[in-house]
Amino acid sequence: MTHTPRRMYELLEPICMVTFHADECNEELAALGHRTYWDGYFASRAAPLGRVPAQVVHAAFYSFTEGEVARHIPSAWETIPPEVSLAARLRGSAASLRRILGPELADSPGLVRAADLTAKAATSAPTEGRVMYAGLRGVAMPDDPVTRLWHGATMLREHRCDGHIAALVGARVSGTEAHVLSALAQGIHPPESFGRLHHLPKKRLAAVMGGLRERGIVDADGRFTDSGRETQQRIEALTDELAAPPYDALSPAELDELVAGLAPLTAKVVASQPQ
C-alpha cells in the first residue's frame, strides 16, 4: 500500500520544489511588488484558500511558528490580489521547470503523457479533511503540459502535506517539534541547527527540546530515543498510507508508465540543484 505513494513522492517532490530552488517564481512575485521572499511565499501558496485570516493559513500550513504567518497575511494581499500572486507562482514555476528540463524533455511526448497521468491522479482524491488540496482543486488545470505537470505535482504535494499534518496531530507532535524530528531523521545534529529552527529564540528552542525530552522522544544529548525514532517512523508510514488515494485512479499499467515517464524528468531536476 505505502510503496506507491512513497515512490511518487520521491519523483514528484523535486518537480514541484523548483518553486523554491529556482529564481523565476521569486522574480515573478517580486515584479508584482511583494517586498520580501516570504511575502510572496505566503501570498501565493495560500492564495487558493481565498482571503482568509492569518489564523487559517497558520492552521493549514501547520509548521510555522506562532505569529510568523501574521507578518505577511493579509498584508501581502492588500495591494496584490491572491489570484494575481497565484498566477505569478504558476508562471514562474513552470518557467523554471521548462528551463531546467530543456526543450528535449520539456517538449517531449513523454512529458505530455506524464503530465496527463499526474493530473489524472491529482484530480481524483477525496477532499474531505484536505484543506490545502481542496483549495487547489478549485484552480483550473493548465493546458500547457509543463505547467500542468508542475501544478499536478503541487496538488499531490499539498494532498500529502494535509495527510502529514493529520499524522502529526494524531501523534501529538507540533509543527515546530516536527522540524526537530525531520532534522534528526536527516542526521542533522544538533537539531536546533536545522534551517527551519535555528532562527528561533533560544528560549523557545529550549522549551521545544525540553518538551520532547519529557515525552521520551529525544535523549539528553538531543538525539532520538528508540521510542522517538519509532514515533517518527510511524508518522512517515501513516503519511504514506494517507497519500495513497490519488493513485487509486490509475491502473497498474498507468502507474508503471507514470513512474517511467517521470524518472528522467526528476533526474534532470535533481541534477540541476546546487549540492
Secondary structure, 3 states (H helix, E strand, C coil): CCHHHHHHHHHHHHHHCHHHHCCHHHHHHHHHCCCCHHHHHHHHHCHHHCCCCHHHHHHHHCCCCCCCHHHCCCHHHCCCCHHHHHHHHHHHHHHHHHHHHHHHHHCCHHHHHHHHHHHHHHCCCCCCCCHHHHHHHCCCCCCCHHHHHHHHHHHHHHHHHHHHHHHHHHCCCCHHHHHHHHHHHCCCCCHHHCCCCCCCCHHHHHHHHHHHHHCCCECCCCCECHHHHHHHHHHHHHHHHHCCHHHHHCCHHHHHHHHHHHHHHHHHHHHHCCC
